[in-house]
Structures are given as C-alpha cells and as structure tokens.
Amino acid sequence: LEFAYGKSSDTLKSGRVKGVQTLSGTGGLRIWGEFWKKFGGDGILLPDPSWGNHTPIFKNSGLNVETYRYFDYENSKLNIDGMLEDLSKASPTCVLLHACAHNPTGCDPDMGQWKAVSDVIKEAGHYTFFDCAYQGFASGDAEKDAASIRMFVEEGHDMALVQSYSKNFGLYGERVGCLSVVGSDADNAANIVSQLKICIRPNYSNPPVHGARIVEEVLSDTALEQDFRDQCKEMSERIILMRSLLRSTLEGLGSEKDWSHITSQIGMFCYSGLNPEQVDRLREEFDIFCTRDGRISMAGVTQGNVEHISSSIHEVTK
C-alpha cells in the first residue's frame, strides 16, 4: 500500500486505508464490481476507450456499463472538456479512472487536469475507483506515476484502488494484485474490507502467495527496492526512446501526418490513429501486427525494426 499511497501518507498511517490481496488487477476489478453491485449501485462509468477487459468484467459482475468521453479520436489527444462535461452531467455513480499510462491511448491528464477531474467528481457525488497497472513503468518514476492517486486522497475522496504487479514486477503468471479502499475513518475502511473478503471467499478463497512474497521482499528492502525502481526507469526510458525514433523516422520519410501524439503519449501503448483498413494492410503487406483500433505495443518496437515499422506505416497512411 505504501508503494501507491506513499510511505509518508498520513491517511495510510491513520488506518483509513485497508486492502486485500487479489488475483492481479483483473481479480481486484471483479471483486470490486461484485462489491459495488451489492452495496454501491447498479452501474459504473468507464472512459471511452478503456482496457478491453473492463467492460466484460463489470458486466459479468452485474453492473450496467456506461462511458464518458476521454479521447479525442480526431486529434489523438485527451478530450478533457468532454470528459469533464460527461462526468458533471452523470448521476452519482462509480467512476473508473486509469491512474497512469491510460490503456489503450497512453494519454494521461496533467496535474491541473486531474485537479479539475477531482473537483467535478466531488461536485457530482461520484465514487472514485482507480485502476493502476503500470506504476513505475509509465514515466519510469513510481512516485510520479502515483501522483493522481495521492492527489485524490489529499483532496479528501473516499475511494478505491486496484493495483497490478504483473507488468512493473514482471510477475504476470503469478497473479499478484491488491484492492484497497480509503474510508471515511479506520472503522469504515475495515468494514468495507470485511465485505470484500466475503466476496472473495466463494470466488477464489485465497490468492497464491509466492508472487506476493516476492513483491513484499523487494519493497521491504531498501537496496532491492532501489534496484527495482532503477530497472523500471531503464525499461521506461527505452520505450520513450522508441517513441522518439518512431516519430522522427516517420517525419524523416516525409509523412505529412502529425505524429506528435507518439511522443506525447506515455506507457507501453501508442494509440497511433491508424484505422482498421490501414492496420489490415500492415498485417497483410508488411507482416506487422497490432490491434485493429491502431494500438501499437511500443515494447515491440526496437532499434532493429523501427525503420521497417516506420516505412510501412508511412506507406499505408499516404
């Protein structure tokens, strides 16, 4: 919990933050969906677009899934005005926010925009639910990647947070996650966690212990934690470099399209702006594979293939 909320968090020290171990982020999302259906309401608001598994997870939890505007598809950037307008007009409900490295777009609000989102959620009476799957792996700085979460806590939100350790700790097969809540006081947080455990018991009973102990060992040892943070920074910097190379190579080929969104986005994915027909051509003519919404995994771009990828994208976007 200190990893997300901060080692010096007064809210954490006061006992207002309680959590349970989950089957990575996916398991935490499902448990929250079941809890919210029982005690919160019938629906949840997701950004448009969001991680593809969000909708089926919450629908299978019995929730009505609706969306708020998030991405400006025409200009490949955050649609902050549409986001704020939709959140302000929606009836009080649970609002899911991506803490950092929004999947699939890679577009995150800046801190001023996060403050505006916080204010609107408060005014509208929504309940905040953060999904944090890339802390430390987005910007390369785990503290910076948790800034939105910590701002909302400081702003006084009662809220929930699901954390995944699959990507940042390289433990995808171990299913390590955490679902936590910030209650109005320590008793309120404990009561909520008690109900979360009731949801967990008939679901998977107990989570696996090996991966969780690895995370605990790393984050409990100063030297190991620093090594972990350094490695996350190294991975993140490589992806940032690949973004820069992809953009500059496309521009060097004479492409007339604006590719600035490649470097303004953050995290593992680039929402390229390619349409389904262009993606199909990449696959069929150039043996380059990405999802049909144009999402590119930047982790798959290397100095050895960036020229091929760039020239192929240039060809299908002429």
Protein Blocks (a to p, Z undefined) as FASTA:
>chain_A
ZZmnopklmklmnopaccdddehjklmmmmmmmmmmmmnmmcdcddddddfklmmmmmmn
opacddddfbdfknopacfklmmmmmmmpccddddddfbhpafklpacdfklmmmmmmmm
mmnopacddddfkgojlnopaklmmmmmmmmmmnopacdddddfklmnopmmnopadddd
ddfblklmmmmmmmmmmmmmmmnopacfklmmmmmmmmmpmklmmmmmmmmmmmmmmmmm
mmmmmmmmmmmnopabdcklmmmpgcjbdcehpafklmmmmmmmnopacdfkopacfklp
cfklmmmmmmmmmmmmZZ
